[in-house]
Amino acid sequence: MEQFAQIIIGGLLQGSVFAVIALGLSLVFRVTGIINLAQGGFCILGALTLYTLEADYGWPVPLAVLAAVAITTLVGLGLGAASFVPSLQRLPNSSMLMLTAGLMTAIEGLALVVWGSQPYAVPPFSGERPIVLLGLRLPSQGLWIAGAAVLIILSVWYALARTAVGKALLACAENPMAARLMGVDVRRLTLVSFGLTALIGALGGIAVAPIMSFQFDTGRFFTNAGFIAVAIGGMSSLGGAVAGGLFLGVAEQLAAAYVSSLFATAVSLALLLVTLVWRPSGLFAPSRQRRQDVREELRVHRAIVRFKGRGALVGGLVVLALLAVLPAIVDGGTMSSLVIALILFIAVLGLDVLMGYTGQVNLGQSGFMAIGGYTAAILATGYGLPPLLGLVAGIGISLACALVLSMVTLRLRGAYLALATLTFGLLVDSLTVGLGDLTGGPSGLVGIPAFSVAGFAFDTPQSLYYLVLGLALVLVLGLMGGMRSGFGRALQAIRTDQMAAAALGINVVRYKMAAFGICAALGSIAGSLYAFDFHFLAPEMVGTARSFEMIAMLIIGGEGTLVGGLIGALLITLLPTIFQPLAAYKIMAEGLLLVLVFQFMPDGLLGTGMRALSRLPAGGPRPGRLTEQTR
Amino acid sequence: MLELRRLTAGYGNDAVLHGIDLAVAEGRITALIGANGAGKSTLAKTISGLLPARDGQILFEGAAIETLSSTARVELGIVHVPEGRQIIGSFTVEENLRLGAYLQRRALGERGIAARIDEVCGYFPVLRERLGGVAGNLSGGQQQMLAIARALMLRPRLIVLDEPSLGLSPALVTEIFALVTQLRDRGLAVLLSEQNARMSLAIADHAYVLETGRVTLEGPGRELLARPEIAERYLGVAPQGDEQSTAAEDRAMAEGLARILAV
């Protein structure tokens, strides 16, 4: 009994951290309708700044805490003013979500540059001695965490529910135009709320800093936990966010104590998936009944850039020829990077079909890579099956998972869809770590053979390169045809307006599932090839960070272009190889690039380039005519 | 009170309004009629500051306001009730009304705001009954009333109504138009942008006809109502039709409206 109570206390402690992060997410979501994936980044910035001020400069704790919170809030306001707020009025919600993912990556990269990759630990604010209460041991830091959580929760609740400015903030979320017409300064209030979430994030991060070790990329863990908590509790309810956070904390601690610590995350993720199926609006969300004929998303998607004509054909052939002769020019290191870029491009192609053409967010593409990779690797190493068979088996399992997952996600849209796919990726992630007997656990699976077909082994980078290039070419040509057919038009109709598409007789469910299947299959193929290429597979090679990286590749290259992803994949994979000394800046550059592309060229490098070329006067190079229906 | 001089505005690279000259007088209804795409909503948005003016001037009581933010224009007493109502669906009726008084929340105080809510509910008794109800569940007509009521919370000097009759039943349309005249009689200046030309011309003191972003005709409402080219284009009367009798019909309808108002 005492042990049980101790576990509950631990769970509530951990849960209050989740609750604080969930509150920050919920606040931004209520005010802007956007899930701010950068929230965990503010936690980590606050905690690391506190460490530097306290340990390196010897500031007293209260002063260091205040300064760390102030600095983080300023960074948040800066990021908000420079990117979040101006983009909010121009980008559709799914792009905003990715933009915050980019901000998150940029913050992580910044932390890596400033603080390096080693873990840090801050001493507790009031000593190591636990407080004993009714025979139960309570770490003193727990009181600080609980206190911070209560303070934040009460002030946010009061501000939103009881003040006119709070109401105005909520009005901005639902109908920015109506709010403006009532004299509400929407931009300023949005910026204020973004700054507030940075402040909340910093406070949360600082409060928990002493009870955990953290490093530049711990923010991702915070964001994920907060995201899950807020979804369990209900996205737009502050009380739900708090309850969801506490619930998640207790559930994880109980799972760790009575099942296995390896599966603690898996349990919470499974819990979330059940919640999403059973009560998508959250367990604790009291919802007001309202009419459903109000359009939820006001901003429109951009038109897809299309290229036609001989110019596109010539350009494509030139690029292909260039790619074909590359192996003869480049050195060994660049060669293996090229292979990786091409393999990832195949997974990005799948993403483009789902995200670019069908408009469905997928934050879990790495999950399919992991399934494909591990299936092929386990079948090849443990059972001696030929690699091709393993690759096909991987596709089969991926498709089966996609089918199950799409049953969960079909009813979901926007932030919930993003969440469900992220959960899937995290679930696969935690299973690859947890099922150590099968997957080799965190240290990975070794001795994976090279890919081979009918006795011919693709065991040199060059041979594998040509294989993947050929495959990519076949896929691009096939998908190009597919996207110009009735099938592709149906997908694009769903992307633009799902309701209108359904009204036109398009079977939205079937088309979405088909797009999801294509995406999963291509991710799986890429994962298998990845494993055969490295002869080794570890969970972090196909972890959630990879999902975000592939999304960055897609966006930077250009959504809805199919070939654009190649530019993104090459850029992100090759840049660090070419500029070795800049490797530490890779993550930051990736994040910043993603944010900048979103803000200044939403069509991606390829789309923007093609648009620019098509504006050249006649006589200049004309890669093709652009058809555009933006309004 | 409000004067537009050579006003040009639009979206992206395309201008929608080309040099509009227009005046709205104090305590008068000024109607703006025109077909879809004529630029009526664009004009309304430019006046309220949702859309920047590209060229020309907007004068409010003699002072240029075209560079002011939409917030500053609301402070001056210009409110815009946009097309499609745009209420906050998840708020209650009362919360929507309170949002209307956002800019004066400090000056009014809790009691002042309660008094204002009472005041605007005087125009719309149906809202008083549903103050605690969620606004998104109101019928279309009630939502339109709420949108107008919310705009009245600040006691504006000029109200810009964009298509208030859109999608409403004939009985409700009459009610809304009766309300518009009531507002005018209390001294408010009204700029009424409408596709329902017959009714808006009947109640308008002065009217402008907008075609592809230009003012093509202006004059007192009744006078325009009697013009054959208006009848042909906006009142659905065939050009060969008996102009005398349509004018008589219009007059009869206007008189009917006046009777409703008198009740």
Interface residues (C-beta under 8 A of the other chain):
Chain A: A164 K167 A168 L170 A171 E174 N175 M177 A178 A179 R180 L181 M182 G183 V184 D185 R288 Q289 R290 R291 V294 R631
Chain B: Y11 S48 L50 S69 S70 T71 V74 E75 V79 H80 V81 P82 Q86 I87 I88 G89 S90 F91 E95 R98 L99 G100 Y102 L103 R105 V134 G136 N137 R150 A151 L154
